[in-house]
Amino acid sequence: MRFSCEELKEMYGTMVLIREFELSTIEVFAQRMRAGDFPGALHSSEGQEAIAVGVMSRLRPDDYVFSTYRGHGHAIAKGIPLERVTAEVHGRATGASRGFGGSMHLFWKPLNFMGGNGIVGGGLPLALGTAYAAVKRGTDQVTAVFFGDGAASQGAFHESLNMAALKRWPVVYVCENNLYAATTHVSGNCPLEDIADRAAAYGIPGVTADGNDLLAVADAAGAAVARARAGQGPTLIEFKTYRHRAHCMVIPEHRPNQERTAWRERDPIQRLAAMLLSEGLADQAQLDEIRRRARERLEQALEFMRQSPLPQPADIEEVLYAP
Amino acid sequence: MLPETVAPRKLTPIKAMNEALAEEMRRDEDVVLFGEDIGAYGGVWALSKGLQKEFGPLRVFDTPLSEGAIVGTCTGAAMAGLRPVIEIMYVDFTTCAMDPLMNQAAKIRFMSGGAFCLPMTILAPCGAGTSEAAQHSQSLEAWFLSAPGFKVVMPSTVYDCKGLLKTAIRDNNPVLYLWHKALYDLEEEVPPGEWTIPLGQAAVRREGRDVTVVAYSLMAHRALEAAERLRGEISVEVIDPRTLRPFDLDTILASLGKTGRLLVVHESPTCCGAGAEIVRQVTDRGFDLLKQAPKVLGGRDLPIPFAKSLENAVVPQVVDIVAALRALISGGRVDG
């Protein structure tokens, strides 16, 4: 599957929007921290934008997505209104989860965005349920579940892959191997070179792909989604990537400078920009304009957030139980 | 199809719950049942006997031995609008699914600002008395009571087993439904047809003037037996709350308006148990009704041991309840 020039530029724009969103969120949080206010944990996905955008490009709006605590990019790429994402991350009543969830718990039911998760691997077993629901109802909806290299060491990962493989459920397992689980290198978590090799234990395809190459991501995701939609069962995809930032804002990390620099050079947005330029699909002025529009869009969302009220505790208990 | 019944008949808890499941699955295509060995085999407790034959393997779903995956599947399925019922073979095994239960099912509606509903029932046997030792005999209701987001149902009669299970399945929230293994062979006469019982409605099992005993599950039966033994000596009112969340405090306060004395009996450990919470609620709202300090007779703060002689020493017996009631009436000490 190849993309049109317009599609590629649109995806580039979404990646840039995610990047700008992550940078701005860090800035707002840092300001609040300097003012003595701890605004909560913040897990930046800077450097992993191609995976969010590439995977979502292969999904339909009614496909289910389970995200992680590093899920701003997933939410934006799935199409949750940017205003709602921004308001939620900054704790406003107009947020996607009305201020009850925050950065780690973005939900958006109209697009079957089934939430971030504060528990490493917490979404993996839940994804079985939407996959089962699709099978039970005879729809061809696919479920994509995102998780990291650390989550692949959780029991939930193994229980989930076993059950999905056994029942041939339509799940796409999207492992974003960004090399670090908090501060622990993946070599301290997994004895294998490739996490994708674990798929063999469940008799399903395991694929590795360059997670910083949008087209490679879309290809791998496209094949897995097609397989799932055709009723052929789950696929485990491991995307090799890197998060430029620490696990979260408050845990300083000391990684080799050489490693950081090497991965900066493989930054997914720069690579896509270079490809668009070298293939003659866009010129620099157009790319600059895309970035300008992304910043403008983000500024509108931030203004919406600033104008939004704080959530009020009056009805806090009414939310807990459904009538 | 189960035979249509017209006259009162005798049922066991298992048969009553099996009827409830069958009726609710006929009524609502979204009701699905998940668990280990529940399909052709019919479940290790025979709870799902005949159901897979009637509703098919997709709705009566045999799972691998993976409690975490089972509860996770049902949580996700509930988010997608289905109405799953999960049989966990023993409530003790919910420990293998604590993340999906406590961090996910209990909290997703809240974390999403109310966007999602989680209509799901976790059905499990609980309790001691069957010499199955420390990992097959627990009553874990207190854990779930301390997790806002769950409702907790603990029936003691056959009639309630059916009526409360039907209501639990229809509820739009995660419900932990615990039936007691020691009541497995209980046979009671019940009416024909269908009935439901609202959650949060206590039952006055026996009327009395001197003291109110609040006891649920197996302990409701033991409290009634203790009350009978004390007939002519102490007039005991026995209230079975039937559900611990929601909790019918009003019925208990009304009773205390008459008796002024409260004993709560349960078999789970006394420390941080439901009894402590019931006494807190009573003293919050009904302190002036009390003639003397309310008491809790709970299980001892120990795991359940294997040998019957040891097991009986850990869980309140009828004689313990009788002694506690006498001590309470005489103003003496109740050993919890």
Contacts between the chains, C-beta under 8 A, distances in Angstrom:
chain1	res1	chain2	res2	distance
A	64	B	80	7.2
A	66	B	76	7.9
A	95	B	113	7.5
A	96	B	113	7.7
A	97	B	111	6.3
A	97	B	112	5.2
A	97	B	113	4.2
A	97	B	115	7.0
A	98	B	113	3.1
A	98	B	114	7.1
A	99	B	113	7.0
A	100	B	110	5.9
A	100	B	111	5.8
A	100	B	112	7.0
A	100	B	113	4.3
A	100	B	114	7.7
A	101	B	111	4.4
A	101	B	112	6.3
A	101	B	113	6.7
A	105	B	111	4.2
A	105	B	112	7.1
A	107	B	108	7.9
A	107	B	111	7.2
A	107	B	112	3.8
A	107	B	113	7.4
A	107	B	115	5.3
A	107	B	116	6.8
A	108	B	115	7.7
A	109	B	112	7.6
A	109	B	115	4.8
A	109	B	116	6.5
A	114	B	76	7.2
A	114	B	79	5.9
A	115	B	108	6.6
A	115	B	111	7.0
A	115	B	112	6.3
A	117	B	104	7.7
A	118	B	103	7.3
A	119	B	99	5.7
A	119	B	103	5.2
A	119	B	104	7.6
A	122	B	99	6.0
A	122	B	100	8.0
A	122	B	103	6.2
A	122	B	104	6.2
A	124	B	72	7.2
A	125	B	68	5.6
A	125	B	69	5.2
A	125	B	71	7.1
A	125	B	72	2.0
A	125	B	73	6.6
A	125	B	75	7.4
A	125	B	76	7.3
A	125	B	99	7.9
A	125	B	100	5.4
A	125	B	104	7.9
A	126	B	72	5.2
A	126	B	73	7.9
A	126	B	75	5.4
A	126	B	76	3.9
A	126	B	79	7.1
A	126	B	100	7.2
A	126	B	104	6.1
A	127	B	72	7.9
A	127	B	76	6.1
A	128	B	69	6.1
A	128	B	72	5.8
A	128	B	73	4.1
A	128	B	76	6.0
A	129	B	72	6.6
A	129	B	73	4.5
A	129	B	74	6.2
A	129	B	75	5.8
A	129	B	76	2.1
A	129	B	77	3.8
A	129	B	78	7.1
A	129	B	79	6.7
A	129	B	80	6.4
A	129	B	82	7.9
A	129	B	84	7.9
A	130	B	76	4.8
A	130	B	77	7.1
A	130	B	79	6.9
A	130	B	80	4.7
A	131	B	76	7.7
A	132	B	61	7.8
A	132	B	73	5.6
A	132	B	76	7.4
A	132	B	77	5.3
A	132	B	82	7.9
A	133	B	76	7.4
A	133	B	77	5.0
A	133	B	80	3.7
A	133	B	81	7.0
A	133	B	82	5.4
A	134	B	80	7.8
A	135	B	58	7.2
A	136	B	32	6.8
A	136	B	58	5.7
A	136	B	59	7.4
A	136	B	77	7.7
A	136	B	82	6.8
A	143	B	76	8.0
A	155	B	68	6.4
A	156	B	68	5.7
A	156	B	69	7.7
A	156	B	72	7.0
A	156	B	99	6.8
A	159	B	64	7.9
A	159	B	66	4.3
A	159	B	68	5.1
A	159	B	69	4.0
A	159	B	72	7.7
A	160	B	69	5.8
A	160	B	72	6.9
A	162	B	64	6.2
A	162	B	66	6.8
A	162	B	69	7.3
A	163	B	63	7.1
A	163	B	64	5.7
A	163	B	66	6.0
A	163	B	69	4.5
A	163	B	73	7.0
A	166	B	64	6.1
A	318	B	114	7.9
A	319	B	109	7.1
A	319	B	110	5.7
A	319	B	113	6.4
A	319	B	114	4.4
A	320	B	109	7.0
A	320	B	110	5.4
A	320	B	148	5.8
A	320	B	149	6.1
A	321	B	109	7.6
A	321	B	149	7.7
A	321	B	151	7.7
A	321	B	172	7.9
A	321	B	173	5.1
A	322	B	109	6.2
A	322	B	114	7.6
A	322	B	117	4.4
A	322	B	118	7.6
A	322	B	119	7.6
A	322	B	172	3.9
A	322	B	173	5.5
A	323	B	172	6.8
